[in-house]
Every structure is written in structure tokens, then in C-alpha cells.
Amino acid sequence: MRIPHPDDLPPSLRRLGGALLSPRLRSTIATRLQDLANAQYRLDPRYRANRAAIARLRGSRRGDVCVIMGNGPSVRGFDLARLDGVDTFCLNRGYLLWNAAGRSPRYVVATNNLVIEQFSGELADIAATRFLPWDYAGLFSDPDSLFVPLRWRRGFFTDIRRGLWVGGTVTFAAMQIAYHIGYRRVVLIGVDHAFTFEGRPNEKLTARDADPNHFDPNYFGPGTAWHAPDLALSEVSYRMAKEAFERDCREIVDATEGGKLRIFPKMPLEQALG
């Protein structure tokens, strides 16, 4: 049974709850629901082996450089040979770019329920280590899939055995995973931080035309359900990530070409990888 996340509620009910309940009471309710969800995960026969696999990853790549590859239009036509030998995180449907080039990333991260429910078969076919929410463990049976509880309390989780907070963007989830694994420098590409859409942040939308927001017009093609981005919340999350990495004398740099994100230091890709 999937424990409903507070964000699953219709926006009108979330606003009503915000008006009627104090922040402390909302936090208490969310914590109790989270405890219930975590108890459910521990009943899964794969829980112990999954947790051990995630524990073995902790600090295993300390001192290395990795890339988190977003899916903005800036990576349209990107030559993946530029990332040869570099551990790369592919996000959501970013595998479309890798499949077209006959290549595979080292990691795939997907946290959004609409992406996973609509494209679980495609995600399962990627030859990479996958990080997915525990809620969807039933859709993946292979040993390359690792499952992480999604937390509802805001924060940057440095040990993902405890879970992670998505913070409005799968990119932030990947940053927490990269920290857990031990990378000293995370290089962002394709994180354009710019979207065209009609609706409110986090609202469920259905695409009617070719996708203007990603490297492939079929990324969220006509008929695909998707959630409108929350750029303000994403920036809150990114600042958390920046501070967490810097506290440990590590860093996140932004090598996105033409991106609108202004939180991380900008650096050309080849220099960042060096």
C-alpha cells in the first residue's frame, strides 16, 4: 500500500490545510505519516539487502568528480563522448539521449510519480544503477534498482539510508545521492532552470504539443501527464545543497550552457571535469 504524500492532495486542500493548521501541527502530522510509511518499508523482504547496498555506496567515490545531467534544451545534440570516463547521473527521461547514442550512464534517478508510472518499463531497461522511491519497488525486480524512502521534512540528507527530500526537483535528489556516494565535485549540465507552461507550480498538466522544455520534443510529448515545475522551491533546495557541500569542503559547479540558474559557480565543462 502506498502511503499518500501530502503533495498528492489537490492544491485547494493543501491551501486549506495551510490555513487551518499551524506549521508545528502540520509538521507533526507529516512526521506521523512518515513513520507509518517507514514501518511499511521495513516489512518488505528486500528492505535489509537494499539498505546494505546503499550503505556500501556511502563514500565509495570520495574524491572523484561526477556529472548530474539535466534535460534542458541546452543538451540537445550534446556529444556524450565528452563524458567518457566520468560518472554521470541521468535524470528522469534523460535516457532518451543516451539511448540515441547507444550509450549508458552510470546512474539513473527518478522520483516523480508521473514519470515512474508512465515510463517504468523504459527505466527498467537502462543498463545503469537506478535510484527510485520505495513506493515503486514493486515495479522493479532487478538487482540494479535501489530504493530510497522520500522524506517529507525539508532538508539535505547526507546519508540516503535515512531517505531524501526531493525539494521540487529530481536534480536535488541526485545531489543528495552524489553526496552520499562521496563525490568531491558535482558538475551540472543541462540544468537550464527555465520552463514554458500554463498553470501553477506542481500542478498536474497534460502535454498537448511538442515539448519545448527538454532536449527532445517527445520527452513529455502530446498526451503525457507531467507536473509543472516549482522553480522557487528548487532554488531553496539548491542553496541547501550548496551549503552542505561547502561545509564538507566539496563543491557543486554549473557548466550548463546558457542556463538561468545563478546559485552555483559557473565553469566551462572541460575545466570543471579537470
N, C-alpha and C positions, 0 to 999 in steps of 0.2 A: 504494500500500500504506500503510495506517495503522500508524504505529509505536505499539505499546501503551504507554499511560501506566501508571506504577506503581499509580495508583489503580484501574486496571482489574482488578487481581488480586483474587481473593477475599480477604475480611478475614483468614481463617485464614493464608493465605500471606503477607500483609503483616505480620501479627504475628510469623510465623516468621522472616521476613527481618529484622525489627527485633531479634529476639532473637539471631540468629546473626551479623549483620553490624554492624560498628562504624559510628557515624554518618559518619565520614570515608569509609569504603568505600562506604556507601550513596550518599553524595553523588557519589563518583567514578563509580559505575555509572550513576546518573541522568544525570550530565553527558555521559557517552559515548553513552548512548541519545539524549539531546537533540541531540548533534552529528549523529548519524545522521539524526534527524528533520529537522533544518535542512538537511542536504545534500539530502534528498528534496525539500523545498520549492523549493530553488533550481533544480531540474530542471523545475519546472512552467513552461510558456511564459508564464503570466500573472504570474510572480513579480516581474519587473522593473517592469511597469506598476503592479501592486498596491502595491509598495513606494514608488514615486514618488507615487502618490495619497495614501498615508498620510503621506509626507513633506510634501506640500503643506498638509495639515491642521495640521501642527505650529505652534502659536502663532497660528493664523489667527483665533481668537476671544478673544485675550488681552484681559483687562479686562472681559469680559462675564459675565453670570450665567446659569447653566443649572439645570435640574431633573433629578434622577435619580428616576424614579418607580418605586417598588417596587409589589408586587402584593398587599399585605396587605389584610385586611378593612376597614381604615380608609379605603381609597379606593373602597369600594362606593358607587355613586351620586355619585361626585365630579364636579363640573361642570368639564369640561375648558376651558370658556371662561375660567376663572381663569388659565389658562396661555397665553392668546393672546399671541403675540409673544415667547414665551420658548422658547429651545431646550430641548427635552425629550428625555431618554433613556428609551425604553421597554424593559423587560427581559423576556426570555423570552416568555410568552404575554400580556403586558400589552396587546398589540394588540387583544385582545378588547374591552377598554374603549373603545379608540379607534375600532374598527370600529363598535361600537354607537352611537357619537356621530357617525359619518360624518366623522371627522377622522383626521389622520395626525400622528405625532410627527416630530421631525427625525431622530432616530436610533433604531435598534433594536440591542440587544446580546443575543446568545445564545451561551452557552459550554458548556452541559450537553449531553452526547451524547444522552441520552434525549429531551430537548426537541427537539433538532435532527432526530434520526432520525424521530421521530413526527410532527413538525409542520413539516417543511421546506417543504412546499407552501404552507402558510399564511404562513410567514415570508417566502417569496419574493414574495408578493402585496402586501406592505406598501409603500406609496409613501414610502420613507424610506431613508436611508443605513444599511446593515446592517454590523455588525461581527461576524464569525464566525471560528471556528478554521480554520486552514489545512487541518486534517484533513478538513473538509467542503466544500472548494472545488468538488469535483465535483458537488455538489447544486445549485449556484447559478451561473448563467451570465450574469447581468445586470451592467451597469457600476455599479449602486448597492451591490453587495456587496463589502466589503473584508475581507481575510482576515489574521488575526494568529496567529503561532505561539503556542501555550500553553507557557509555561516551567514547569519542574518545580522550579526553585530558588525558595525563598521570597524575596519582596521586592516592593517597589512600583516598577514600571518606569515611569520618567518619559518615555521615548521608546519608543512601542509598535512602532516598526520592529524593535526587538530582541525583541518579543513581550511577553507579560504573564503574570503569575501570577494564577490565578483566586481562590486564597485561600479556598475554601469557599463563595463566593457570587458570583453574576454582578454584584451591586452593586459589589463591589470591582473587578471587571474594568472596569465603567463608570467608576469613579473614576479609574483609570489612563488611560482614553481621554480623559476630560474634562480631566485634567491636560495630556496631550499636546496637545490642541486649544487650551488656553490659558485656560480659564475661571478667573476670579479667585475666584468663589464658586460652590460647588455646593450646591444646596438639595435635601435629601432629603424625599420624601413617600411614604407607603405602605410605609415600611420598619418594619413592626411588630415585627420581631425576636421573634416568638413563634409556635410551631408546636405542633400536637397530632398525635402519631403514635406508633405502636408499632414499636419497632425501635431499631437503633443508628445513630449519625450516619454518613452516607454510604452506608448500606445501601440496596440497590435494593429498592423496595417496589412493590406493585401496588394501586392505589386500589380499594376495594370499595364505597365510599359517596360521597355528595356531598362535595366538597372544603371542609373548614372553615377552611383556612389561607389562602385567597386571596379576592379580591373577587368571584369568580364561582364558584358551586358546581360548574361544569363545567370549571373551569380544569385540574385533574387529576381528571377525572370517573372513574366506575367503569371499570375495565379499563386505565387509563392507568398506565404504568410511570414511577416517579419516584424520585429519591434523597432519603433523609431528610436534613434539614439538619444542619449542624455549626455550632451557634451559638458554641461556644467558639473554633473556628478563625476564624469570621467576625469575632469581636471582636479577635483578634490582627491580622487584616488591616485592620480599620477603624482601629486605632491606628497602623498603618504609614501609612495614607492621611492621617490627621490630621496626623501629624508631617511628612510630605512636603509637604503643602500649606502648613503653617505655616512651614516653612523658607523657602519662596518668597513669604512674605507674602500667602498666599492662604488660603482657608478653606472648610470644609465645615460647614454648619449643618443642623439637623434640624427640619423643620417637620411631621413626622408627627404626626397627632392621636392621642394615647393610646398611642404606641409605647413599647416597653420598652427600647429602646436608650439607653444613658446615656453614650456616648463623645463625642458631638458637642454643641456648644451648641444649646439649644432656642430656637426663634424662630417666631413666627406666620408663615404663608406670605406674606401680603401685605407684611409688614415685610421678610422675607428677600428677596423679589423686588425690593423697592425699593432 
